[in-house]
Amino acid sequence: MNFSEERLRHISHLILDALNKESLIEEGGNPSVLHDIKKVLMKYFAAGDEVDNFVRAKIHSYSRTIPEGSSEWSVMYDKLYEEEMNKRGFSS
């Protein structure tokens, strides 16, 4: 999932504001926090794209054709996607 620089900056600020509001970080703390939030978001979205491609290829490789959009395909996709994201350290 590709987000523009502006969108990533906006989401990063929302997360930073929420962390400040909940007193989970020191108000006006380390300026690199915003940069770190943005890096994590970019890593997460990149992993999501890779996992999506991996899961679609895996389902497509099955000997029996499973029509995309069917309930069986959706259940299988969700299960495989979650498993692969967990393997990469992004637990839900």
Sine and cosine of phi, psi and omega as CSV:
sin_phi,cos_phi,sin_psi,cos_psi,sin_omega,cos_omega
0.00,0.00,0.88,-0.48,-0.02,-1.00
-0.99,-0.14,0.82,-0.58,0.07,-1.00
-0.92,-0.39,0.55,-0.84,0.05,-1.00
-0.94,0.35,0.31,-0.95,0.04,-1.00
-0.84,0.54,-0.66,0.75,-0.01,-1.00
-0.90,0.44,-0.66,0.75,0.01,-1.00
-0.91,0.42,-0.69,0.72,0.03,-1.00
-0.89,0.46,-0.66,0.75,0.03,-1.00
-0.89,0.46,-0.68,0.73,-0.01,-1.00
-0.90,0.44,-0.73,0.68,0.01,-1.00
-0.89,0.46,-0.66,0.76,0.02,-1.00
-0.87,0.48,-0.67,0.75,0.03,-1.00
-0.92,0.40,-0.62,0.79,0.05,-1.00
-0.89,0.47,-0.68,0.73,0.02,-1.00
-0.91,0.42,-0.70,0.71,0.01,-1.00
-0.88,0.48,-0.68,0.73,0.03,-1.00
-0.88,0.48,-0.66,0.76,0.02,-1.00
-0.91,0.41,-0.65,0.76,0.04,-1.00
-0.90,0.44,-0.65,0.76,0.05,-1.00
-0.91,0.42,-0.70,0.71,-0.04,-1.00
-0.87,0.49,-0.63,0.77,0.00,-1.00
-1.00,0.07,0.10,0.99,-0.01,-1.00
0.83,0.56,0.61,0.79,0.02,-1.00
-1.00,0.00,-0.24,0.97,0.12,-0.99
-0.67,-0.75,0.32,-0.95,0.00,-1.00
-0.95,0.30,0.77,-0.64,-0.01,-1.00
-0.82,0.58,0.78,-0.62,0.00,-1.00
0.90,0.43,0.44,0.90,-0.07,-1.00
-0.92,0.40,-0.50,-0.87,-0.08,-1.00
-0.81,0.59,0.83,-0.56,-0.02,-1.00
-0.91,0.42,-0.29,0.96,0.00,-1.00
-0.97,0.23,-0.17,0.99,-0.01,-1.00
-0.86,0.51,-0.71,0.71,0.01,-1.00
-0.88,0.48,-0.68,0.74,0.04,-1.00
-0.89,0.45,-0.67,0.74,0.00,-1.00
-0.90,0.43,-0.64,0.76,0.04,-1.00
-0.87,0.49,-0.72,0.70,-0.01,-1.00
-0.89,0.46,-0.66,0.75,0.02,-1.00
-0.88,0.47,-0.69,0.73,0.00,-1.00
-0.90,0.43,-0.67,0.74,0.04,-1.00
-0.87,0.49,-0.70,0.71,0.00,-1.00
-0.89,0.45,-0.65,0.76,0.02,-1.00
-0.91,0.43,-0.67,0.74,0.00,-1.00
-0.90,0.44,-0.73,0.68,-0.02,-1.00
-0.92,0.40,-0.61,0.79,0.04,-1.00
-0.91,0.42,-0.68,0.74,0.03,-1.00
-0.89,0.45,-0.65,0.76,0.02,-1.00
-0.87,0.50,-0.66,0.75,0.03,-1.00
-0.91,0.41,-0.70,0.72,0.01,-1.00
-0.89,0.45,-0.69,0.72,-0.02,-1.00
-0.92,0.40,-0.65,0.76,0.04,-1.00
-0.84,0.54,-0.75,0.66,0.02,-1.00
-0.89,0.46,-0.67,0.74,0.01,-1.00
-0.88,0.48,-0.75,0.67,-0.06,-1.00
-0.91,0.41,-0.69,0.72,0.02,-1.00
-0.88,0.48,-0.67,0.74,0.02,-1.00
-0.91,0.41,-0.64,0.77,-0.01,-1.00
-0.90,0.43,-0.72,0.69,0.02,-1.00
-0.90,0.44,-0.65,0.76,0.00,-1.00
-0.91,0.43,-0.47,0.88,-0.06,-1.00
-0.98,0.22,-0.22,0.98,0.00,-1.00
-0.89,0.45,0.56,-0.83,-0.04,-1.00
-0.91,0.42,-0.53,0.85,0.03,-1.00
-1.00,-0.06,0.75,-0.66,-0.01,-1.00
-0.96,0.27,0.78,-0.62,0.06,-1.00
-0.91,-0.41,0.92,-0.39,-0.07,-1.00
-0.90,0.43,0.80,-0.60,0.05,-1.00
-0.88,0.47,0.69,-0.72,-0.03,-1.00
0.99,-0.14,-0.27,0.96,0.05,-1.00
-0.96,0.28,0.32,-0.95,0.00,-1.00
-0.90,0.43,-0.60,0.80,0.03,-1.00
-0.88,0.47,-0.70,0.72,0.00,-1.00
-0.89,0.46,-0.70,0.71,-0.03,-1.00
-0.89,0.46,-0.70,0.72,0.01,-1.00
-0.90,0.44,-0.71,0.71,0.00,-1.00
-0.90,0.44,-0.69,0.72,0.00,-1.00
-0.86,0.50,-0.77,0.64,-0.03,-1.00
-0.86,0.51,-0.68,0.73,-0.01,-1.00
-0.90,0.44,-0.77,0.64,-0.02,-1.00
-0.91,0.41,-0.62,0.78,0.00,-1.00
-0.89,0.46,-0.74,0.68,-0.01,-1.00
-0.89,0.45,-0.68,0.73,0.02,-1.00
-0.87,0.49,-0.70,0.71,-0.04,-1.00
-0.93,0.36,-0.63,0.78,0.04,-1.00
-0.91,0.42,-0.62,0.79,0.06,-1.00
-0.89,0.46,-0.65,0.76,0.04,-1.00
-0.87,0.50,-0.52,0.85,-0.03,-1.00
-1.00,-0.01,0.07,1.00,0.08,-1.00
1.00,-0.02,0.22,0.98,0.03,-1.00
-0.93,-0.36,0.98,0.18,-0.02,-1.00
-0.99,0.17,0.50,-0.87,-0.03,-1.00
-1.00,-0.05,0.00,0.00,0.00,0.00
